[in-house]
Amino acid sequence: MPDRFANRRLIESLDPERDHQRIMRLSAGYEFPWDYVRSLELALFKTYCVPSISRLLAKTGEFEQRPQKRYDDTALLMAELVDHGYDSPRGKEALRVVNRLHGRYDIDNEDMKYVLSTFVYEPIDWLDRFGWRPLTTQERLGAYYFYRAVGERMAVRDVPGTYEGFRAFKREYEESRFVYSETNHQIGQHTLDLFCSWYPVPRAWTSKAVLAMLDDRMLTAFGFTPPPAVLPRLAAHTLRLRARVVRHLPPRKTPRLTNDPDNRTYPGYPAGYRPSDLGAP
């Protein structure tokens, strides 16, 4: 019988600072691929609660004109870094694309640092609630060291030097910068519409399910009407039930990262594509 916890033992044998790239690939690609995708969707959604971020995104017009492509570009560029490593040829190419896209705009360093922090802590918080097994210390620290290294290669300055310090920065930033603005609502609505377009069920059902995953601070910053109180509890119960089922599934034999079949813009990716094919021209 396949050993469901072999990867966990392997991860626990690794050093989170030295081996963070391997830890991230094992954790995101083999152990929790579905959860990482869902939690990073929520992470990106969360960044749109900040007026300085949503104003810039509204200015580009990408969310209004090509929301699916922008979503797939972001997901695949980040997956390239995890799948191949940020210093691999494909990883370096992906980072060049990211830096080229960001370099067109005058982006506040604190905003860049905050977005980076969501990639560390939103998956951790999600998996603490809905993971099929508890995260190891190595996975938590590995995520921090991985994205700190990515941040250095994106010229993000003043990333706190500890896991706890970066977590504290994220919390304080959200407390001070999550406020309602019209562009928050605009970008949030485009994103909600995109999520609803993925499922063959009535939009009213899907939108309420998505809103059930947002906390009160996010709902206020977007200006969204809160869903009925029972829905967040039902959503959490459903996700915990899923985790119990996944716990008894056989371990994944191939990673699900750049080869995610849910990518809609680049069929068959990565076959026939390079990271330089991604992003706005």
BALOBA-1460 file (C-alpha; in Angstrom, 3 decimals):
// residues 281
<rec num="1" residu="m" x="0.000" y="0.000" z="0.000"/>
<rec num="2" residu="p" x="1.401" y="3.471" z="-0.880"/>
<rec num="3" residu="d" x="2.724" y="5.426" z="2.084"/>
<rec num="4" residu="r" x="0.538" y="8.545" z="2.440"/>
<rec num="5" residu="f" x="3.012" y="10.241" z="4.769"/>
<rec num="6" residu="a" x="6.308" y="9.534" z="2.989"/>
<rec num="7" residu="n" x="6.529" y="13.080" z="1.618"/>
<rec num="8" residu="r" x="5.888" y="14.554" z="5.053"/>
<rec num="9" residu="r" x="8.767" y="12.556" z="6.520"/>
<rec num="10" residu="l" x="10.998" y="13.622" z="3.645"/>
<rec num="11" residu="i" x="10.064" y="17.276" z="4.179"/>
<rec num="12" residu="e" x="10.755" y="16.987" z="7.911"/>
<rec num="13" residu="s" x="14.264" y="15.743" z="7.102"/>
<rec num="14" residu="l" x="15.080" y="18.867" z="5.060"/>
<rec num="15" residu="d" x="16.443" y="22.216" z="6.190"/>
<rec num="16" residu="p" x="13.846" y="24.949" z="5.489"/>
<rec num="17" residu="e" x="16.419" y="27.647" z="4.769"/>
<rec num="18" residu="r" x="18.748" y="25.575" z="2.604"/>
<rec num="19" residu="d" x="16.156" y="23.311" z="0.963"/>
<rec num="20" residu="h" x="13.179" y="25.667" z="0.660"/>
<rec num="21" residu="q" x="12.813" y="25.187" z="-3.106"/>
<rec num="22" residu="r" x="12.519" y="21.422" z="-2.759"/>
<rec num="23" residu="i" x="10.132" y="21.777" z="0.175"/>
<rec num="24" residu="m" x="7.872" y="24.138" z="-1.765"/>
<rec num="25" residu="r" x="7.753" y="21.809" z="-4.776"/>
<rec num="26" residu="l" x="6.862" y="18.817" z="-2.601"/>
<rec num="27" residu="s" x="4.270" y="20.702" z="-0.570"/>
<rec num="28" residu="a" x="2.574" y="22.706" z="-3.336"/>
<rec num="29" residu="g" x="2.998" y="20.202" z="-6.157"/>
<rec num="30" residu="y" x="2.432" y="16.842" z="-4.466"/>
<rec num="31" residu="e" x="0.860" y="17.269" z="-1.013"/>
<rec num="32" residu="f" x="-1.599" y="20.177" z="-1.389"/>
<rec num="33" residu="p" x="-1.911" y="21.211" z="-5.060"/>
<rec num="34" residu="w" x="-5.665" y="21.932" z="-5.000"/>
<rec num="35" residu="d" x="-5.404" y="23.818" z="-1.709"/>
<rec num="36" residu="y" x="-2.504" y="25.950" z="-2.926"/>
<rec num="37" residu="v" x="-4.436" y="27.006" z="-6.025"/>
<rec num="38" residu="r" x="-7.555" y="27.896" z="-4.024"/>
<rec num="39" residu="s" x="-5.626" y="29.729" z="-1.300"/>
<rec num="40" residu="l" x="-3.592" y="31.745" z="-3.801"/>
<rec num="41" residu="e" x="-6.803" y="32.733" z="-5.591"/>
<rec num="42" residu="l" x="-7.958" y="34.085" z="-2.250"/>
<rec num="43" residu="a" x="-4.549" y="35.707" z="-1.680"/>
<rec num="44" residu="l" x="-4.755" y="37.644" z="-4.942"/>
<rec num="45" residu="f" x="-8.379" y="38.569" z="-4.229"/>
<rec num="46" residu="k" x="-7.252" y="39.933" z="-0.864"/>
<rec num="47" residu="t" x="-4.707" y="42.289" z="-2.411"/>
<rec num="48" residu="y" x="-7.516" y="44.029" z="-4.315"/>
<rec num="49" residu="c" x="-8.835" y="45.356" z="-0.981"/>
<rec num="50" residu="v" x="-6.071" y="47.988" z="-1.044"/>
<rec num="51" residu="p" x="-6.999" y="51.169" z="-2.961"/>
<rec num="52" residu="s" x="-3.452" y="51.853" z="-4.177"/>
<rec num="53" residu="i" x="-3.305" y="48.346" z="-5.668"/>
<rec num="54" residu="s" x="-6.815" y="48.314" z="-7.126"/>
<rec num="55" residu="r" x="-6.305" y="51.783" z="-8.695"/>
<rec num="56" residu="l" x="-3.265" y="50.534" z="-10.582"/>
<rec num="57" residu="l" x="-5.059" y="47.379" z="-11.738"/>
<rec num="58" residu="a" x="-8.068" y="49.396" z="-12.891"/>
<rec num="59" residu="k" x="-5.733" y="51.691" z="-14.832"/>
<rec num="60" residu="t" x="-4.216" y="48.795" z="-16.800"/>
<rec num="61" residu="g" x="-7.651" y="47.627" z="-17.989"/>
<rec num="62" residu="e" x="-6.498" y="44.003" z="-17.882"/>
<rec num="63" residu="f" x="-9.156" y="42.902" z="-15.394"/>
<rec num="64" residu="e" x="-11.961" y="44.365" z="-17.473"/>
<rec num="65" residu="q" x="-10.732" y="43.213" z="-20.884"/>
<rec num="66" residu="r" x="-8.825" y="39.952" z="-20.249"/>
<rec num="67" residu="p" x="-9.491" y="38.687" z="-16.702"/>
<rec num="68" residu="q" x="-8.947" y="34.999" z="-17.507"/>
<rec num="69" residu="k" x="-5.652" y="35.658" z="-19.275"/>
<rec num="70" residu="r" x="-4.388" y="37.820" z="-16.442"/>
<rec num="71" residu="y" x="-5.335" y="35.148" z="-13.925"/>
<rec num="72" residu="d" x="-3.617" y="32.391" z="-15.936"/>
<rec num="73" residu="d" x="-0.509" y="34.512" z="-16.541"/>
<rec num="74" residu="t" x="-0.083" y="35.154" z="-12.819"/>
<rec num="75" residu="a" x="-0.762" y="31.541" z="-11.811"/>
<rec num="76" residu="l" x="1.609" y="30.085" z="-14.398"/>
<rec num="77" residu="l" x="4.438" y="32.531" z="-13.748"/>
<rec num="78" residu="m" x="4.348" y="31.698" z="-10.030"/>
<rec num="79" residu="a" x="4.049" y="27.980" z="-10.809"/>
<rec num="80" residu="e" x="7.169" y="28.187" z="-13.000"/>
<rec num="81" residu="l" x="9.173" y="29.400" z="-9.991"/>
<rec num="82" residu="v" x="7.958" y="26.545" z="-7.788"/>
<rec num="83" residu="d" x="8.111" y="23.833" z="-10.457"/>
<rec num="84" residu="h" x="11.585" y="24.599" z="-11.818"/>
<rec num="85" residu="g" x="13.199" y="26.832" z="-9.197"/>
<rec num="86" residu="y" x="13.689" y="30.583" z="-9.329"/>
<rec num="87" residu="d" x="17.311" y="30.293" z="-10.528"/>
<rec num="88" residu="s" x="16.607" y="27.707" z="-13.232"/>
<rec num="89" residu="p" x="16.505" y="28.895" z="-16.873"/>
<rec num="90" residu="r" x="12.680" y="28.823" z="-16.896"/>
<rec num="91" residu="g" x="12.530" y="30.392" z="-13.435"/>
<rec num="92" residu="k" x="14.805" y="33.260" z="-14.470"/>
<rec num="93" residu="e" x="12.749" y="33.748" z="-17.613"/>
<rec num="94" residu="a" x="9.542" y="33.892" z="-15.551"/>
<rec num="95" residu="l" x="11.079" y="36.452" z="-13.213"/>
<rec num="96" residu="r" x="12.170" y="38.594" z="-16.156"/>
<rec num="97" residu="v" x="8.556" y="38.630" z="-17.359"/>
<rec num="98" residu="v" x="7.266" y="39.547" z="-13.882"/>
<rec num="99" residu="n" x="9.831" y="42.308" z="-13.472"/>
<rec num="100" residu="r" x="9.159" y="43.651" z="-16.969"/>
<rec num="101" residu="l" x="5.413" y="43.854" z="-16.285"/>
<rec num="102" residu="h" x="5.903" y="45.528" z="-12.904"/>
<rec num="103" residu="g" x="8.599" y="47.832" z="-14.245"/>
<rec num="104" residu="r" x="6.049" y="49.683" z="-16.391"/>
<rec num="105" residu="y" x="4.453" y="51.217" z="-13.309"/>
<rec num="106" residu="d" x="5.488" y="53.153" z="-10.233"/>
<rec num="107" residu="i" x="4.495" y="50.564" z="-7.624"/>
<rec num="108" residu="d" x="4.879" y="51.318" z="-3.934"/>
<rec num="109" residu="n" x="7.386" y="48.983" z="-2.263"/>
<rec num="110" residu="e" x="5.051" y="48.408" z="0.688"/>
<rec num="111" residu="d" x="2.362" y="47.200" z="-1.715"/>
<rec num="112" residu="m" x="4.827" y="44.838" z="-3.420"/>
<rec num="113" residu="k" x="5.938" y="43.551" z="-0.043"/>
<rec num="114" residu="y" x="2.348" y="42.974" z="1.015"/>
<rec num="115" residu="v" x="1.489" y="40.999" z="-2.126"/>
<rec num="116" residu="l" x="4.583" y="38.875" z="-1.500"/>
<rec num="117" residu="s" x="3.456" y="38.232" z="2.089"/>
<rec num="118" residu="t" x="0.088" y="36.904" z="0.932"/>
<rec num="119" residu="f" x="1.859" y="34.203" z="-1.079"/>
<rec num="120" residu="v" x="3.500" y="33.019" z="2.124"/>
<rec num="121" residu="y" x="0.730" y="33.214" z="4.706"/>
<rec num="122" residu="e" x="-2.576" y="32.798" z="2.875"/>
<rec num="123" residu="p" x="-1.780" y="29.171" z="1.912"/>
<rec num="124" residu="i" x="-0.560" y="28.515" z="5.455"/>
<rec num="125" residu="d" x="-3.752" y="29.929" z="6.978"/>
<rec num="126" residu="w" x="-5.906" y="27.997" z="4.503"/>
<rec num="127" residu="l" x="-4.118" y="24.714" z="5.213"/>
<rec num="128" residu="d" x="-4.351" y="25.256" z="8.963"/>
<rec num="129" residu="r" x="-8.129" y="25.248" z="8.485"/>
<rec num="130" residu="f" x="-8.667" y="22.891" z="5.563"/>
<rec num="131" residu="g" x="-5.516" y="20.837" z="4.961"/>
<rec num="132" residu="w" x="-5.734" y="17.033" z="4.969"/>
<rec num="133" residu="r" x="-2.823" y="16.983" z="7.402"/>
<rec num="134" residu="p" x="-1.120" y="19.620" z="9.571"/>
<rec num="135" residu="l" x="1.694" y="21.578" z="7.966"/>
<rec num="136" residu="t" x="5.180" y="20.878" z="9.214"/>
<rec num="137" residu="t" x="7.457" y="23.572" z="10.595"/>
<rec num="138" residu="q" x="9.674" y="22.986" z="7.564"/>
<rec num="139" residu="e" x="6.792" y="23.803" z="5.203"/>
<rec num="140" residu="r" x="5.930" y="27.019" z="7.030"/>
<rec num="141" residu="l" x="9.502" y="28.273" z="7.137"/>
<rec num="142" residu="g" x="10.233" y="26.929" z="3.668"/>
<rec num="143" residu="a" x="7.455" y="29.098" z="2.209"/>
<rec num="144" residu="y" x="8.896" y="32.150" z="3.953"/>
<rec num="145" residu="y" x="12.445" y="31.532" z="2.735"/>
<rec num="146" residu="f" x="11.224" y="30.715" z="-0.777"/>
<rec num="147" residu="y" x="9.238" y="33.906" z="-1.271"/>
<rec num="148" residu="r" x="11.838" y="36.033" z="0.486"/>
<rec num="149" residu="a" x="14.315" y="34.817" z="-2.152"/>
<rec num="150" residu="v" x="11.770" y="35.536" z="-4.905"/>
<rec num="151" residu="g" x="11.257" y="39.017" z="-3.435"/>
<rec num="152" residu="e" x="14.994" y="39.703" z="-3.575"/>
<rec num="153" residu="r" x="14.972" y="38.829" z="-7.270"/>
<rec num="154" residu="m" x="12.049" y="41.199" z="-7.778"/>
<rec num="155" residu="a" x="13.869" y="44.028" z="-5.952"/>
<rec num="156" residu="v" x="11.303" y="44.071" z="-3.132"/>
<rec num="157" residu="r" x="13.025" y="45.951" z="-0.307"/>
<rec num="158" residu="d" x="12.919" y="45.582" z="3.472"/>
<rec num="159" residu="v" x="11.304" y="42.159" z="3.735"/>
<rec num="160" residu="p" x="11.462" y="41.336" z="7.463"/>
<rec num="161" residu="g" x="14.230" y="38.932" z="8.366"/>
<rec num="162" residu="t" x="12.057" y="36.457" z="10.261"/>
<rec num="163" residu="y" x="8.923" y="34.437" z="9.615"/>
<rec num="164" residu="e" x="7.182" y="36.084" z="12.581"/>
<rec num="165" residu="g" x="8.267" y="39.570" z="11.526"/>
<rec num="166" residu="f" x="6.874" y="39.173" z="8.011"/>
<rec num="167" residu="r" x="3.616" y="37.835" z="9.453"/>
<rec num="168" residu="a" x="3.374" y="40.888" z="11.729"/>
<rec num="169" residu="f" x="3.974" y="43.213" z="8.761"/>
<rec num="170" residu="k" x="1.114" y="41.558" z="6.843"/>
<rec num="171" residu="r" x="-1.286" y="41.909" z="9.762"/>
<rec num="172" residu="e" x="-0.435" y="45.572" z="10.391"/>
<rec num="173" residu="y" x="-0.631" y="46.426" z="6.694"/>
<rec num="174" residu="e" x="-4.136" y="44.951" z="6.398"/>
<rec num="175" residu="e" x="-5.322" y="46.777" z="9.519"/>
<rec num="176" residu="s" x="-4.215" y="50.137" z="8.129"/>
<rec num="177" residu="r" x="-4.824" y="49.790" z="4.370"/>
<rec num="178" residu="f" x="-7.963" y="47.743" z="3.900"/>
<rec num="179" residu="v" x="-10.537" y="50.472" z="3.261"/>
<rec num="180" residu="y" x="-13.342" y="50.756" z="0.750"/>
<rec num="181" residu="s" x="-12.778" y="52.411" z="-2.604"/>
<rec num="182" residu="e" x="-14.629" y="52.361" z="-5.909"/>
<rec num="183" residu="t" x="-11.687" y="50.695" z="-7.657"/>
<rec num="184" residu="n" x="-11.644" y="47.985" z="-4.970"/>
<rec num="185" residu="h" x="-15.268" y="47.274" z="-5.823"/>
<rec num="186" residu="q" x="-14.624" y="47.431" z="-9.558"/>
<rec num="187" residu="i" x="-11.678" y="44.986" z="-9.534"/>
<rec num="188" residu="g" x="-13.375" y="42.799" z="-6.943"/>
<rec num="189" residu="q" x="-16.496" y="42.524" z="-9.122"/>
<rec num="190" residu="h" x="-14.461" y="41.618" z="-12.227"/>
<rec num="191" residu="t" x="-12.716" y="38.912" z="-10.214"/>
<rec num="192" residu="l" x="-15.975" y="37.608" z="-8.764"/>
<rec num="193" residu="d" x="-17.452" y="37.460" z="-12.278"/>
<rec num="194" residu="l" x="-14.394" y="35.500" z="-13.447"/>
<rec num="195" residu="f" x="-14.742" y="32.938" z="-10.665"/>
<rec num="196" residu="c" x="-18.452" y="32.540" z="-11.409"/>
<rec num="197" residu="s" x="-17.708" y="31.892" z="-15.095"/>
<rec num="198" residu="w" x="-15.833" y="28.688" z="-14.250"/>
<rec num="199" residu="y" x="-18.798" y="26.690" z="-12.975"/>
<rec num="200" residu="p" x="-21.937" y="25.461" z="-14.836"/>
<rec num="201" residu="v" x="-24.305" y="26.493" z="-12.051"/>
<rec num="202" residu="p" x="-26.397" y="29.636" z="-11.567"/>
<rec num="203" residu="r" x="-24.230" y="32.684" z="-10.963"/>
<rec num="204" residu="a" x="-26.193" y="33.615" z="-7.834"/>
<rec num="205" residu="w" x="-25.101" y="30.359" z="-6.191"/>
<rec num="206" residu="t" x="-21.460" y="30.659" z="-7.164"/>
<rec num="207" residu="s" x="-21.133" y="34.295" z="-6.136"/>
<rec num="208" residu="k" x="-22.551" y="33.586" z="-2.689"/>
<rec num="209" residu="a" x="-20.178" y="30.632" z="-2.293"/>
<rec num="210" residu="v" x="-17.196" y="32.849" z="-3.151"/>
<rec num="211" residu="l" x="-18.358" y="35.632" z="-0.823"/>
<rec num="212" residu="a" x="-18.714" y="33.050" z="1.947"/>
<rec num="213" residu="m" x="-14.931" y="32.624" z="1.848"/>
<rec num="214" residu="l" x="-14.215" y="36.342" z="2.396"/>
<rec num="215" residu="d" x="-13.813" y="37.757" z="5.882"/>
<rec num="216" residu="d" x="-15.669" y="40.824" z="7.148"/>
<rec num="217" residu="r" x="-12.769" y="43.179" z="6.481"/>
<rec num="218" residu="m" x="-12.594" y="42.080" z="2.840"/>
<rec num="219" residu="l" x="-16.344" y="42.359" z="2.334"/>
<rec num="220" residu="t" x="-16.256" y="45.911" z="3.699"/>
<rec num="221" residu="a" x="-13.253" y="46.920" z="1.577"/>
<rec num="222" residu="f" x="-14.980" y="45.631" z="-1.562"/>
<rec num="223" residu="g" x="-18.402" y="46.999" z="-0.645"/>
<rec num="224" residu="f" x="-19.932" y="43.539" z="-1.120"/>
<rec num="225" residu="t" x="-23.125" y="42.516" z="0.636"/>
<rec num="226" residu="p" x="-22.315" y="39.773" z="3.157"/>
<rec num="227" residu="p" x="-23.803" y="36.353" z="2.346"/>
<rec num="228" residu="p" x="-26.277" y="34.680" z="4.728"/>
<rec num="229" residu="a" x="-24.496" y="33.743" z="7.961"/>
<rec num="230" residu="v" x="-25.046" y="30.037" z="7.415"/>
<rec num="231" residu="l" x="-22.995" y="29.972" z="4.189"/>
<rec num="232" residu="p" x="-19.508" y="30.558" z="5.668"/>
<rec num="233" residu="r" x="-20.156" y="27.769" z="8.173"/>
<rec num="234" residu="l" x="-21.401" y="25.464" z="5.422"/>
<rec num="235" residu="a" x="-18.399" y="26.267" z="3.208"/>
<rec num="236" residu="a" x="-15.958" y="25.549" z="6.044"/>
<rec num="237" residu="h" x="-17.727" y="22.284" z="6.885"/>
<rec num="238" residu="t" x="-17.606" y="21.186" z="3.232"/>
<rec num="239" residu="l" x="-13.891" y="21.932" z="2.935"/>
<rec num="240" residu="r" x="-13.107" y="20.052" z="6.152"/>
<rec num="241" residu="l" x="-15.120" y="17.096" z="4.878"/>
<rec num="242" residu="r" x="-13.111" y="17.184" z="1.649"/>
<rec num="243" residu="a" x="-9.877" y="17.123" z="3.686"/>
<rec num="244" residu="r" x="-10.995" y="13.932" z="5.451"/>
<rec num="245" residu="v" x="-11.571" y="12.258" z="2.098"/>
<rec num="246" residu="v" x="-8.251" y="13.452" z="0.630"/>
<rec num="247" residu="r" x="-6.402" y="12.094" z="3.676"/>
<rec num="248" residu="h" x="-7.324" y="8.571" z="2.546"/>
<rec num="249" residu="l" x="-6.384" y="8.999" z="-1.118"/>
<rec num="250" residu="p" x="-3.119" y="7.530" z="-2.441"/>
<rec num="251" residu="p" x="-0.169" y="9.938" z="-2.624"/>
<rec num="252" residu="r" x="0.227" y="11.945" z="-5.807"/>
<rec num="253" residu="k" x="2.941" y="10.555" z="-8.110"/>
<rec num="254" residu="t" x="3.366" y="13.584" z="-10.394"/>
<rec num="255" residu="p" x="3.327" y="17.257" z="-9.364"/>
<rec num="256" residu="r" x="0.473" y="19.516" z="-10.383"/>
<rec num="257" residu="l" x="2.005" y="22.930" z="-10.973"/>
<rec num="258" residu="t" x="2.636" y="24.315" z="-14.457"/>
<rec num="259" residu="n" x="0.706" y="21.335" z="-15.850"/>
<rec num="260" residu="d" x="-2.548" y="22.330" z="-14.132"/>
<rec num="261" residu="p" x="-5.336" y="21.336" z="-16.559"/>
<rec num="262" residu="d" x="-7.567" y="24.154" z="-15.284"/>
<rec num="263" residu="n" x="-5.435" y="26.703" z="-17.151"/>
<rec num="264" residu="r" x="-7.787" y="28.004" z="-19.834"/>
<rec num="265" residu="t" x="-5.626" y="30.430" z="-21.829"/>
<rec num="266" residu="y" x="-2.668" y="28.227" z="-22.782"/>
<rec num="267" residu="p" x="-3.939" y="24.724" z="-23.708"/>
<rec num="268" residu="g" x="-1.459" y="21.991" z="-22.879"/>
<rec num="269" residu="y" x="0.923" y="24.283" z="-21.020"/>
<rec num="270" residu="p" x="3.882" y="23.930" z="-20.602"/>
<rec num="271" residu="a" x="4.182" y="21.946" z="-23.865"/>
<rec num="272" residu="g" x="4.904" y="24.390" z="-26.648"/>
<rec num="273" residu="y" x="5.147" y="27.451" z="-24.371"/>
<rec num="274" residu="r" x="7.874" y="29.467" z="-22.694"/>
<rec num="275" residu="p" x="7.418" y="31.773" z="-19.712"/>
<rec num="276" residu="s" x="8.159" y="34.682" z="-22.053"/>
<rec num="277" residu="d" x="4.885" y="33.883" z="-23.854"/>
<rec num="278" residu="l" x="2.970" y="34.923" z="-20.716"/>
<rec num="279" residu="g" x="1.836" y="38.377" z="-19.676"/>
<rec num="280" residu="a" x="0.642" y="41.453" z="-21.491"/>
<rec num="281" residu="p" x="2.650" y="42.254" z="-24.641"/>
